Amino acid sequence: MLKTIMRSHLLYALLLAALACATAHAADWRPDKRIEVVVPNAPGGGNDRIARTVQRIAQEKRFVGPVMTISNKPGAGQVLGINYINQHPGDAHYIGIISATLLGDIISGRSQVGLADIAPVAQLFTEYVAFAVKADSPLKTGRDLVARLKADTGSISTAISGVIGNHNYIALALLARAAGGDVKKLKVVTYNGGGDGITAALGGHVDVVIAPAATILPHVQSGGLRLLAIAAPKRQAGAYADVPSTKELGVNATIANWRVMIGPRGITPQQTAYWENVFARVVNTDEWKAMLEKDSLTGEFLRSAEARAQINVEYETLKAVMTELGLVKP
């Protein structure tokens, strides 16, 4: 009997030790092979630019041991990239970046993914959408754009990344509606990434491009594009000091875009915590802060639970606006 009891205690102790070892291993999770950072858009756009900045800082500062590579998987309004990440369930060596434009795609029914398919790890920052034209465009100011939308809404061709119903489109629709134009006559050309839309504007293929202000800024500074307005509640500082907000134009068209890092479906709390801490260190570097200041971005870092909560709230808010604009199928 005594031997049986001792053997039982020994087995129990071994079991506890094994569990403790497994728990410690999970708590100390870290990548041990190449990391693929998936950008669900074409090169040159906002998601691509930010992902490459994160990659560079994380590697240079050695916040991450293994090599990090960028993979662009554009198509279907970020869906192809998200699906690619989710093909590796529970494998946190695959991470990605998404923007707020995805919510409009989901709400409109155009997206093949839903909120349940997204595993937020951290929000990096928020930024505002901007309206820009080719430098030699006859549209000189934001008021010129408002006037044209009012007089003949269909006479303005606009480039956006993603699909009809996303944040870029909502910004245009709100501007046109406030101007007294016919939203149903909006002429919009969609592209896989902000870089493609900017190229179209630079080539004179569209009259206006709508994209995150920071994505457009380099082309403004090089003289190729001119900013007309930023969809913000007030005028932004720094490089945008001379650009009016839509609020100044008498238009309630404030649209904020965010950048959220995500993991695959089934990512564990330990894996999430690892990446949360990496991104927290990235956004605390002088290089990142300098980027935010240069591009006049709002450094609103949120960890996984906070980011998911904010996405859920914004989803409901955007759904109400899109329903009012008739962009949601009954």
C-alpha positions in Angstrom: 0.0 0.0 0.0 2.8 2.4 1.0 4.6 1.7 -2.3 1.4 2.4 -4.2 0.8 5.7 -2.4 4.4 6.7 -3.0 4.2 5.8 -6.7 1.0 7.8 -7.0 2.6 10.8 -5.4 5.6 10.4 -7.7 3.4 10.3 -10.8 1.5 13.3 -9.5 4.8 15.3 -8.9 6.0 14.4 -12.4 2.7 15.5 -13.9 2.9 18.8 -12.1 6.5 19.3 -13.2 5.5 18.6 -16.8 2.7 21.0 -16.6 4.9 23.7 -15.1 7.5 23.1 -17.8 4.9 23.4 -20.5 3.4 26.6 -18.9 6.8 28.2 -18.6 7.6 27.3 -22.2 4.3 28.8 -23.4 4.8 31.9 -21.3 8.3 32.3 -22.8 7.2 31.9 -26.4 9.3 33.6 -28.9 9.8 33.1 -32.6 12.5 30.5 -33.6 12.3 30.8 -37.4 11.8 33.3 -40.2 8.9 35.7 -39.5 6.6 36.7 -42.4 5.0 40.1 -42.1 2.0 40.1 -44.5 0.8 43.3 -46.1 -2.6 42.8 -47.7 -2.0 45.6 -50.2 0.3 46.4 -53.1 3.8 47.9 -52.4 3.8 51.7 -51.9 0.6 52.2 -49.9 0.1 53.1 -46.3 0.0 49.5 -44.9 3.2 48.7 -46.8 5.0 51.8 -45.7 4.2 51.2 -42.0 4.9 47.5 -42.1 8.4 48.1 -43.5 9.0 50.8 -40.8 8.1 48.3 -38.1 10.2 45.6 -39.7 13.3 47.9 -40.0 13.1 49.2 -36.4 12.4 45.7 -34.9 15.4 44.3 -36.7 17.8 47.1 -36.2 17.0 47.3 -32.5 17.1 43.5 -32.2 13.6 43.5 -30.6 13.1 40.3 -32.7 15.8 37.6 -33.2 14.8 35.8 -36.5 14.8 37.6 -39.8 11.5 39.4 -40.7 10.5 39.5 -44.3 7.6 41.5 -46.0 5.1 39.6 -48.2 2.6 41.7 -50.2 -0.6 39.8 -50.7 -2.9 42.4 -52.3 -6.5 41.7 -53.4 -10.2 41.7 -52.5 -9.8 44.6 -50.1 -7.3 43.0 -47.7 -9.1 39.7 -47.7 -6.4 37.7 -49.6 -3.7 38.8 -47.1 -5.9 38.0 -44.1 -6.8 34.6 -45.5 -3.2 33.9 -46.1 -2.3 34.6 -42.5 -5.2 32.4 -41.3 -3.9 29.5 -43.4 -1.3 29.2 -40.6 -3.6 28.9 -37.5 -1.8 29.3 -34.2 1.6 30.1 -35.9 2.6 33.5 -34.7 5.5 33.5 -37.2 2.9 35.0 -39.5 1.7 38.4 -38.6 0.1 41.2 -40.7 -1.1 44.7 -40.8 -4.6 45.9 -41.6 -6.3 49.3 -41.8 -9.7 50.7 -41.0 -10.8 50.4 -44.6 -11.5 46.8 -43.9 -14.5 47.6 -41.7 -16.4 49.2 -44.6 -15.8 46.1 -46.7 -17.2 43.9 -44.0 -20.2 46.1 -43.4 -21.1 46.4 -47.1 -21.0 42.7 -47.5 -18.2 42.9 -50.0 -15.6 41.2 -47.8 -15.4 37.4 -47.4 -14.0 37.8 -43.9 -15.7 39.1 -40.7 -14.5 40.5 -37.4 -14.2 36.9 -36.0 -11.5 36.2 -38.7 -9.2 39.0 -37.3 -6.9 38.5 -34.3 -5.7 42.1 -33.3 -2.4 42.1 -31.6 -1.8 45.9 -31.2 -2.9 49.2 -32.7 0.1 51.3 -33.7 -1.5 54.8 -34.4 -4.4 56.6 -36.1 -4.3 59.0 -39.1 -6.6 61.1 -41.1 -7.7 60.6 -44.8 -6.7 63.4 -47.2 -7.8 64.6 -50.6 -5.1 65.4 -53.2 -4.8 66.3 -56.9 -2.1 66.5 -59.4 0.0 69.7 -59.0 -1.3 71.3 -62.2 -5.0 70.4 -61.5 -7.6 73.2 -62.1 -8.8 72.3 -58.6 -6.7 74.6 -56.5 -8.4 74.4 -53.1 -10.7 72.3 -51.0 -13.5 74.8 -51.7 -13.0 74.2 -55.4 -13.5 70.5 -54.9 -16.6 71.1 -52.8 -18.0 73.4 -55.5 -17.4 70.9 -58.2 -19.1 68.1 -56.3 -22.1 70.3 -55.8 -22.4 71.5 -59.4 -21.7 68.2 -61.1 -20.8 65.3 -58.8 -20.1 62.9 -61.7 -17.6 65.2 -63.3 -14.9 64.3 -60.7 -13.1 61.0 -61.0 -11.5 59.7 -57.8 -9.0 57.0 -56.9 -9.2 55.1 -53.6 -7.5 51.9 -52.4 -9.9 49.1 -51.5 -13.5 49.0 -52.5 -16.6 51.1 -52.5 -17.8 51.6 -48.9 -14.4 51.8 -47.1 -13.1 54.8 -45.1 -11.7 56.5 -48.2 -15.1 56.3 -50.0 -17.0 57.4 -46.9 -14.9 60.5 -46.6 -15.7 61.3 -50.3 -19.4 60.5 -49.8 -19.7 62.7 -46.7 -18.0 65.5 -48.5 -20.2 65.2 -51.6 -23.4 65.0 -49.5 -22.5 68.0 -47.4 -21.8 69.9 -50.6 -25.2 69.2 -51.8 -24.1 66.8 -54.5 -25.6 63.5 -55.6 -23.7 60.7 -53.8 -25.1 58.1 -56.3 -23.3 59.9 -59.1 -19.8 59.7 -57.6 -17.2 58.4 -60.1 -14.8 56.2 -58.1 -11.9 54.0 -59.4 -10.6 51.4 -56.9 -7.1 50.2 -56.6 -5.3 47.5 -54.5 -3.2 50.0 -52.7 -2.8 53.7 -52.0 0.4 53.7 -54.1 -1.5 52.6 -57.2 -4.1 55.3 -56.6 -1.4 57.9 -56.3 0.2 56.7 -59.5 -3.1 57.1 -61.3 -3.4 60.7 -60.0 0.2 61.6 -60.9 -0.5 60.2 -64.4 -3.6 62.3 -64.9 -5.9 59.2 -65.1 -8.1 60.5 -62.2 -8.9 63.9 -60.9 -8.5 63.3 -57.2 -6.9 60.7 -55.0 -8.1 59.9 -51.5 -5.6 58.2 -49.1 -4.0 58.6 -45.7 -2.3 62.0 -45.5 1.1 60.5 -44.7 0.9 58.3 -47.7 0.3 61.3 -50.0 2.8 63.6 -48.3 6.0 62.5 -50.0 4.4 63.2 -53.4 3.3 66.6 -52.2 6.8 67.4 -51.0 8.3 66.3 -54.3 5.9 68.6 -56.2 3.8 65.9 -57.9 0.6 66.3 -55.9 -1.2 69.1 -54.0 -3.3 68.5 -50.9 -6.7 70.1 -50.9 -8.1 69.1 -47.5 -7.8 66.6 -44.7 -10.8 64.8 -43.2 -10.1 65.9 -39.7 -11.9 67.9 -37.0 -9.3 70.6 -37.0 -6.2 71.7 -39.0 -3.2 69.4 -38.4 0.2 70.7 -37.5 3.6 70.3 -39.0 3.7 69.5 -42.7 -0.1 70.0 -42.9 -0.3 73.4 -41.4 -1.4 75.0 -44.7 -4.0 72.3 -45.5 -7.6 73.0 -44.3 -9.6 70.4 -42.5 -12.9 69.4 -43.9 -14.4 71.0 -40.7 -13.0 74.3 -41.8 -14.8 73.8 -45.1 -18.0 73.5 -43.3 -18.2 69.7 -43.8 -18.7 67.0 -41.2 -16.5 64.4 -42.8 -14.0 63.4 -40.1 -12.6 60.0 -41.0 -9.8 58.4 -39.0 -7.8 55.5 -40.2 -5.8 53.2 -37.9 -3.1 50.6 -38.4 -3.5 47.4 -36.5 -1.1 44.5 -36.4 -2.8 41.1 -36.4 -1.9 37.5 -35.9 -3.4 34.3 -37.4 -6.6 32.7 -36.1 -5.8 30.7 -33.0 -2.9 32.8 -31.9 -2.3 32.1 -28.2 -2.3 34.6 -25.3 1.4 34.0 -24.9 2.1 34.6 -28.5 0.0 37.7 -28.5 1.8 39.0 -25.4 5.1 38.5 -27.1 4.1 40.6 -30.2 2.4 43.2 -28.0 5.7 43.8 -26.2 7.7 43.9 -29.4 5.3 46.6 -30.9 5.2 48.5 -27.6 9.0 48.8 -27.8 8.9 49.8 -31.5 6.5 52.7 -30.9 8.6 53.9 -28.0 11.8 54.4 -30.1 13.0 57.8 -31.2 12.8 56.7 -34.8 9.1 55.9 -34.5 8.3 59.1 -32.6 10.1 61.1 -35.3 8.0 59.4 -38.0 4.8 60.3 -36.2 5.9 63.9 -35.8 7.1 64.2 -39.4 3.8 62.8 -40.8 1.6 64.5 -38.1 0.2 61.1 -36.9 -1.6 60.4 -33.7 0.4 58.0 -31.7 -2.4 56.0 -30.1 -0.9 52.6 -29.2 -3.4 50.0 -27.9 -2.7 46.4 -26.8 -4.8 43.5 -28.1 -7.9 43.7 -25.9 -8.1 47.5 -26.3 -7.6 47.3 -30.0 -10.4 44.8 -30.4 -12.7 46.8 -28.2 -12.1 49.9 -30.3 -12.6 48.0 -33.6 -16.0 46.7 -32.3 -17.1 50.2 -31.4 -16.0 51.8 -34.6 -17.7 49.0 -36.6 -21.1 49.9 -35.1 -20.5 53.6 -35.7 -19.4 53.1 -39.3 -22.3 50.8 -39.9 -24.8 53.5 -38.9 -23.2 56.0 -41.3 -23.1 53.5 -44.2 -26.7 52.5 -43.6 -27.6 56.2 -43.8 -25.7 56.5 -47.1 -27.5 53.4 -48.5 -24.3 51.3 -48.6 -25.6 48.4 -46.6 -27.7 45.7 -48.2 -31.0 45.3 -46.5 
